[in-house]
Amino acid sequence: MKTQELFSVLEQNKDLSLLFEYAPNLLVGANYHITEVKHVSIDSVDCGSQTDAWKETIIQLWESPSEIGKTEYMSVYKAMAILKKVGKMKPYALNAEVKFEYSNATFNTAQLFVNDFEIHGNDLIIKLAIEKTDCKAKSTCGVSEEKELVSASEEPCCSPDGNCC
């Protein structure tokens, strides 16, 4: 999701509570704060010697240990006020991909993509997802796009009749 798309979703739902699903059926705690907004410019070279450049908006979410047990989530309106204040100080690249940076005691720090959003009652739930690393130069590097399949006629190495260790 692009930064402008996120802002549009927030604007259309400003009277709701803002929740984040960081993994299927797992929500960021109601004690979260927006602690940092990063305007990032990426200038890269992939393993096939191809260059690329793009911008990202990274919004950091942090769960306050002093507010564990809090049940009322931040309102979309309050989140928008924070993001608008940031935009006045450092303008957004509105076509930049938006990510949310998050971790907790059982989930390592990750930059999560916005996969979707849902409205449930009075809640706007932003559904986040991890994107796995990938080779961008598969054809240049000779990396197969398909998984290698083992023929059913081949004897498995660890069968009772195989050459197991």
CYANA upper distance limits for C-alpha pairs under 8 A (distance plus 0.5 A):
  1 MET  CA      5 GLU  CA      6.74
  1 MET  CA      6 LEU  CA      7.22
  1 MET  CA     97 GLU  CA      6.28
  1 MET  CA     98 VAL  CA      6.51
  1 MET  CA    113 PHE  CA      7.92
  1 MET  CA    114 VAL  CA      6.23
  1 MET  CA    115 ASN  CA      7.81
  2 LYS  CA      6 LEU  CA      6.97
  2 LYS  CA     94 LEU  CA      7.28
  2 LYS  CA     95 ASN  CA      5.95
  2 LYS  CA     96 ALA  CA      5.91
  2 LYS  CA     97 GLU  CA      4.89
  2 LYS  CA     98 VAL  CA      5.97
  3 THR  CA      7 PHE  CA      6.81
  3 THR  CA     57 THR  CA      7.26
  3 THR  CA     92 TYR  CA      8.32
  3 THR  CA     93 ALA  CA      7.91
  3 THR  CA     94 LEU  CA      5.51
  3 THR  CA     95 ASN  CA      6.57
  3 THR  CA     96 ALA  CA      6.20
  3 THR  CA     97 GLU  CA      6.45
  3 THR  CA     98 VAL  CA      5.64
  4 GLN  CA      8 SER  CA      6.68
  4 GLN  CA     94 LEU  CA      5.33
  4 GLN  CA     95 ASN  CA      6.92
  5 GLU  CA      9 VAL  CA      6.79
  6 LEU  CA     10 LEU  CA      6.70
  6 LEU  CA     98 VAL  CA      8.21
  7 PHE  CA     11 GLU  CA      6.53
  7 PHE  CA     80 MET  CA      8.24
  8 SER  CA     12 GLN  CA      6.67
  9 VAL  CA     13 ASN  CA      6.86
 10 LEU  CA     14 LYS  CA      6.26
 10 LEU  CA     76 VAL  CA      6.67
 10 LEU  CA     77 TYR  CA      8.31
 10 LEU  CA     80 MET  CA      7.46
 11 GLU  CA     80 MET  CA      8.18
 13 ASN  CA     76 VAL  CA      7.37
 13 ASN  CA    124 LEU  CA      7.66
 14 LYS  CA     75 SER  CA      7.77
 14 LYS  CA     76 VAL  CA      5.32
 14 LYS  CA     77 TYR  CA      5.26
 14 LYS  CA     80 MET  CA      8.37
 15 ASP  CA     75 SER  CA      7.53
 15 ASP  CA     76 VAL  CA      7.02
 15 ASP  CA     77 TYR  CA      6.98
 15 ASP  CA    122 ASN  CA      8.38
 16 LEU  CA     75 SER  CA      6.41
 16 LEU  CA     76 VAL  CA      6.28
 16 LEU  CA     77 TYR  CA      8.26
 16 LEU  CA    122 ASN  CA      5.55
 16 LEU  CA    123 ASP  CA      5.76
 16 LEU  CA    124 LEU  CA      6.54
 17 SER  CA     73 TYR  CA      6.27
 17 SER  CA     74 MET  CA      6.31
 17 SER  CA     75 SER  CA      4.72
 17 SER  CA     76 VAL  CA      6.07
 17 SER  CA    122 ASN  CA      6.70
 17 SER  CA    123 ASP  CA      5.23
 17 SER  CA    124 LEU  CA      6.45
 18 LEU  CA     73 TYR  CA      6.79
 18 LEU  CA     74 MET  CA      6.19
 18 LEU  CA     75 SER  CA      5.89
 18 LEU  CA     76 VAL  CA      5.63
 18 LEU  CA     79 ALA  CA      8.36
 18 LEU  CA    123 ASP  CA      6.58
 18 LEU  CA    124 LEU  CA      5.65
 18 LEU  CA    125 ILE  CA      6.71
 18 LEU  CA    126 ILE  CA      8.08
 19 LEU  CA     27 LEU  CA      7.47
 19 LEU  CA     28 VAL  CA      7.50
 19 LEU  CA     30 ALA  CA      8.20
 19 LEU  CA     73 TYR  CA      7.27
 19 LEU  CA     74 MET  CA      8.25
 19 LEU  CA    123 ASP  CA      7.23
 19 LEU  CA    124 LEU  CA      6.55
 19 LEU  CA    125 ILE  CA      5.17
 19 LEU  CA    126 ILE  CA      6.69
 20 PHE  CA     27 LEU  CA      6.07
 20 PHE  CA     28 VAL  CA      6.02
 20 PHE  CA    125 ILE  CA      5.96
 20 PHE  CA    126 ILE  CA      5.30
 20 PHE  CA    127 LYS  CA      6.55
 20 PHE  CA    128 LEU  CA      7.49
 21 GLU  CA     25 ASN  CA      7.12
 21 GLU  CA     26 LEU  CA      6.00
 21 GLU  CA     27 LEU  CA      4.85
 21 GLU  CA     28 VAL  CA      6.78
 21 GLU  CA    125 ILE  CA      7.15
 21 GLU  CA    126 ILE  CA      6.64
 21 GLU  CA    127 LYS  CA      5.36
 21 GLU  CA    128 LEU  CA      6.30
 22 TYR  CA     26 LEU  CA      6.52
 22 TYR  CA     27 LEU  CA      6.47
 22 TYR  CA     28 VAL  CA      7.05
 22 TYR  CA    112 LEU  CA      8.04
 22 TYR  CA    127 LYS  CA      7.09
 22 TYR  CA    128 LEU  CA      5.50
 22 TYR  CA    129 ALA  CA      6.98
 23 ALA  CA     27 LEU  CA      7.87
 23 ALA  CA    127 LYS  CA      8.39
 23 ALA  CA    128 LEU  CA      7.31
 23 ALA  CA    129 ALA  CA      7.12
 28 VAL  CA     32 TYR  CA      7.38
 28 VAL  CA     63 GLU  CA      8.13
 29 GLY  CA     63 GLU  CA      6.94
 29 GLY  CA     68 ILE  CA      8.44
 29 GLY  CA     70 LYS  CA      8.37
 30 ALA  CA     63 GLU  CA      8.33
 30 ALA  CA     69 GLY  CA      8.33
 30 ALA  CA     70 LYS  CA      6.19
 30 ALA  CA     71 THR  CA      6.03
 30 ALA  CA     72 GLU  CA      6.40
 30 ALA  CA     73 TYR  CA      5.10
 30 ALA  CA     74 MET  CA      7.66
 31 ASN  CA     63 GLU  CA      5.75
 31 ASN  CA     64 SER  CA      6.10
 31 ASN  CA     65 PRO  CA      8.36
 31 ASN  CA     67 GLU  CA      5.88
 31 ASN  CA     68 ILE  CA      6.63
 31 ASN  CA     69 GLY  CA      7.94
 31 ASN  CA     70 LYS  CA      6.08
 31 ASN  CA     71 THR  CA      8.12
 31 ASN  CA     73 TYR  CA      7.67
 32 TYR  CA     61 LEU  CA      6.64
 32 TYR  CA     62 TRP  CA      5.65
 32 TYR  CA     63 GLU  CA      4.59
 32 TYR  CA     64 SER  CA      6.58
 32 TYR  CA     73 TYR  CA      8.43
 32 TYR  CA     74 MET  CA      8.33
 33 HIS  CA     61 LEU  CA      6.16
 33 HIS  CA     62 TRP  CA      5.80
 33 HIS  CA     63 GLU  CA      6.77
 33 HIS  CA     64 SER  CA      7.62
 34 ILE  CA     59 ILE  CA      7.44
 34 ILE  CA     60 GLN  CA      6.26
 34 ILE  CA     61 LEU  CA      5.38
 34 ILE  CA     62 TRP  CA      7.04
 34 ILE  CA     79 ALA  CA      8.16
 34 ILE  CA     82 ILE  CA      8.35
 35 THR  CA     59 ILE  CA      8.30
 35 THR  CA     60 GLN  CA      6.17
 35 THR  CA     61 LEU  CA      6.59
 35 THR  CA     62 TRP  CA      6.95
 36 GLU  CA     59 ILE  CA      6.48
 36 GLU  CA     60 GLN  CA      5.62
 36 GLU  CA     61 LEU  CA      8.15
 37 VAL  CA     57 THR  CA      7.51
 37 VAL  CA     58 ILE  CA      6.17
 37 VAL  CA     59 ILE  CA      5.06
 37 VAL  CA     60 GLN  CA      6.73
 37 VAL  CA     83 LEU  CA      8.44
 37 VAL  CA     86 VAL  CA      7.84
 38 LYS  CA     56 GLU  CA      8.44
 38 LYS  CA     57 THR  CA      6.21
 38 LYS  CA     58 ILE  CA      5.44
 38 LYS  CA     59 ILE  CA      6.90
 39 HIS  CA     55 LYS  CA      7.84
 39 HIS  CA     56 GLU  CA      6.67
 39 HIS  CA     57 THR  CA      5.49
 39 HIS  CA     58 ILE  CA      7.15
 39 HIS  CA     92 TYR  CA      7.47
 39 HIS  CA     93 ALA  CA      8.25
 40 VAL  CA     55 LYS  CA      6.04
 40 VAL  CA     56 GLU  CA      5.59
 40 VAL  CA     57 THR  CA      6.70
 40 VAL  CA     58 ILE  CA      7.91
 41 SER  CA     53 ALA  CA      7.82
 41 SER  CA     54 TRP  CA      6.46
 41 SER  CA     55 LYS  CA      4.97
 41 SER  CA     56 GLU  CA      6.99
 42 ILE  CA     52 ASP  CA      8.47
 42 ILE  CA     53 ALA  CA      5.85
 42 ILE  CA     54 TRP  CA      5.78
 42 ILE  CA     55 LYS  CA      6.41
 42 ILE  CA     56 GLU  CA      8.20
 43 ASP  CA     51 THR  CA      7.96
 43 ASP  CA     52 ASP  CA      6.50
 43 ASP  CA     53 ALA  CA      4.94
 43 ASP  CA     54 TRP  CA      7.35
 44 SER  CA     51 THR  CA      6.06
 44 SER  CA     52 ASP  CA      5.74
 44 SER  CA     53 ALA  CA      6.60
 45 VAL  CA     49 SER  CA      6.26
 45 VAL  CA     50 GLN  CA      5.94
 45 VAL  CA     51 THR  CA      4.87
 45 VAL  CA     52 ASP  CA      6.86
 46 ASP  CA     50 GLN  CA      5.95
 46 ASP  CA     51 THR  CA      6.99
 46 ASP  CA    135 CYS  CA      8.40
 46 ASP  CA    136 LYS  CA      7.19
 46 ASP  CA    137 ALA  CA      7.42
 47 CYS  CA    135 CYS  CA      8.03
 47 CYS  CA    136 LYS  CA      8.14
 47 CYS  CA    137 ALA  CA      6.92
 47 CYS  CA    141 CYS  CA      7.98
 48 GLY  CA    136 LYS  CA      8.30
 48 GLY  CA    137 ALA  CA      5.64
 48 GLY  CA    140 THR  CA      6.21
 48 GLY  CA    141 CYS  CA      6.74
 50 GLN  CA    137 ALA  CA      8.39
 54 TRP  CA     96 ALA  CA      7.87
 55 LYS  CA     93 ALA  CA      7.66
 55 LYS  CA     96 ALA  CA      5.52
 55 LYS  CA     97 GLU  CA      7.35
 56 GLU  CA     93 ALA  CA      8.32
 56 GLU  CA     96 ALA  CA      5.22
 56 GLU  CA     97 GLU  CA      5.32
 56 GLU  CA     98 VAL  CA      6.28
 56 GLU  CA     99 LYS  CA      7.78
 57 THR  CA     92 TYR  CA      8.04
 57 THR  CA     93 ALA  CA      8.15
 57 THR  CA     96 ALA  CA      6.60
 57 THR  CA     97 GLU  CA      6.63
 57 THR  CA     98 VAL  CA      5.14
 57 THR  CA     99 LYS  CA      6.68
 58 ILE  CA     98 VAL  CA      6.32
 58 ILE  CA     99 LYS  CA      5.27
 58 ILE  CA    100 PHE  CA      5.98
 58 ILE  CA    101 GLU  CA      7.00
 58 ILE  CA    111 GLN  CA      8.12
 59 ILE  CA     98 VAL  CA      8.07
 59 ILE  CA     99 LYS  CA      6.77
 59 ILE  CA    100 PHE  CA      5.25
 59 ILE  CA    101 GLU  CA      6.50
 60 GLN  CA    100 PHE  CA      6.12
 60 GLN  CA    101 GLU  CA      5.04
 60 GLN  CA    102 TYR  CA      6.66
 61 LEU  CA    100 PHE  CA      7.40
 61 LEU  CA    101 GLU  CA      6.60
 61 LEU  CA    102 TYR  CA      5.82
 61 LEU  CA    103 SER  CA      8.49
 62 TRP  CA    102 TYR  CA      7.09
 62 TRP  CA    103 SER  CA      7.93
 63 GLU  CA     67 GLU  CA      8.39
 63 GLU  CA     68 ILE  CA      8.47
 63 GLU  CA    104 ASN  CA      8.01
 64 SER  CA     68 ILE  CA      7.34
 74 MET  CA     78 LYS  CA      7.10
 74 MET  CA     79 ALA  CA      7.46
 75 SER  CA     79 ALA  CA      6.91
 76 VAL  CA     80 MET  CA      6.56
 76 VAL  CA    124 LEU  CA      8.35
 77 TYR  CA     81 ALA  CA      6.80
 78 LYS  CA     82 ILE  CA      6.91
 79 ALA  CA     83 LEU  CA      6.73
 80 MET  CA     84 LYS  CA      6.40
 81 ALA  CA     85 LYS  CA      6.65
 82 ILE  CA     86 VAL  CA      6.89
 83 LEU  CA     87 GLY  CA      6.71
 84 LYS  CA     88 LYS  CA      6.85
 85 LYS  CA     89 MET  CA      7.10
 86 VAL  CA     90 LYS  CA      6.48
 86 VAL  CA     91 PRO  CA      7.99
 87 GLY  CA     91 PRO  CA      5.03
 87 GLY  CA     92 TYR  CA      6.30
 98 VAL  CA    113 PHE  CA      7.31
 98 VAL  CA    114 VAL  CA      7.60
 99 LYS  CA    111 GLN  CA      6.42
 99 LYS  CA    112 LEU  CA      5.80
 99 LYS  CA    113 PHE  CA      5.29
 99 LYS  CA    114 VAL  CA      6.91
100 PHE  CA    111 GLN  CA      5.99
100 PHE  CA    112 LEU  CA      5.61
100 PHE  CA    113 PHE  CA      7.11
100 PHE  CA    114 VAL  CA      8.19
100 PHE  CA    128 LEU  CA      8.26
101 GLU  CA    109 THR  CA      7.33
101 GLU  CA    110 ALA  CA      6.07
101 GLU  CA    111 GLN  CA      4.83
101 GLU  CA    112 LEU  CA      6.62
102 TYR  CA    108 ASN  CA      8.39
102 TYR  CA    109 THR  CA      5.90
102 TYR  CA    110 ALA  CA      6.24
102 TYR  CA    111 GLN  CA      7.18
102 TYR  CA    112 LEU  CA      8.07
103 SER  CA    107 PHE  CA      5.73
103 SER  CA    108 ASN  CA      5.68
103 SER  CA    109 THR  CA      4.76
103 SER  CA    110 ALA  CA      7.07
104 ASN  CA    108 ASN  CA      7.17
104 ASN  CA    109 THR  CA      7.96
110 ALA  CA    130 ILE  CA      8.04
111 GLN  CA    130 ILE  CA      7.75
112 LEU  CA    128 LEU  CA      6.12
112 LEU  CA    129 ALA  CA      5.74
112 LEU  CA    130 ILE  CA      5.60
112 LEU  CA    131 GLU  CA      7.78
113 PHE  CA    128 LEU  CA      5.93
113 PHE  CA    129 ALA  CA      5.76
113 PHE  CA    130 ILE  CA      6.78
113 PHE  CA    131 GLU  CA      7.57
114 VAL  CA    126 ILE  CA      7.33
114 VAL  CA    127 LYS  CA      6.44
114 VAL  CA    128 LEU  CA      5.12
114 VAL  CA    129 ALA  CA      6.88
115 ASN  CA    126 ILE  CA      8.39
115 ASN  CA    127 LYS  CA      6.05
115 ASN  CA    128 LEU  CA      5.80
115 ASN  CA    129 ALA  CA      6.31
116 ASP  CA    126 ILE  CA      6.83
116 ASP  CA    127 LYS  CA      5.59
116 ASP  CA    128 LEU  CA      7.64
117 PHE  CA    124 LEU  CA      7.57
117 PHE  CA    125 ILE  CA      6.00
117 PHE  CA    126 ILE  CA      4.97
117 PHE  CA    127 LYS  CA      5.78
118 GLU  CA    124 LEU  CA      6.44
118 GLU  CA    125 ILE  CA      5.68
118 GLU  CA    126 ILE  CA      7.19
118 GLU  CA    127 LYS  CA      8.09
119 ILE  CA    123 ASP  CA      6.16
119 ILE  CA    124 LEU  CA      5.17
119 ILE  CA    125 ILE  CA      6.61
120 HIS  CA    124 LEU  CA      7.10
120 HIS  CA    125 ILE  CA      7.97
137 ALA  CA    141 CYS  CA      6.43
137 ALA  CA    143 VAL  CA      8.49
138 LYS  CA    142 GLY  CA      6.24
138 LYS  CA    143 VAL  CA      5.11
138 LYS  CA    144 SER  CA      7.31
138 LYS  CA    145 GLU  CA      7.77
139 SER  CA    143 VAL  CA      6.72
139 SER  CA    144 SER  CA      8.21
150 VAL  CA    154 GLU  CA      7.70
155 GLU  CA    159 SER  CA      7.90
155 GLU  CA    162 GLY  CA      7.12
156 PRO  CA    162 GLY  CA      6.80
157 CYS  CA    162 GLY  CA      5.38
157 CYS  CA    163 ASN  CA      5.90
157 CYS  CA    164 CYS  CA      5.94
158 CYS  CA    162 GLY  CA      5.92
158 CYS  CA    163 ASN  CA      6.99
158 CYS  CA    164 CYS  CA      5.10
158 CYS  CA    165 CYS  CA      8.28
159 SER  CA    163 ASN  CA      8.32
159 SER  CA    164 CYS  CA      7.67
160 PRO  CA    164 CYS  CA      8.48
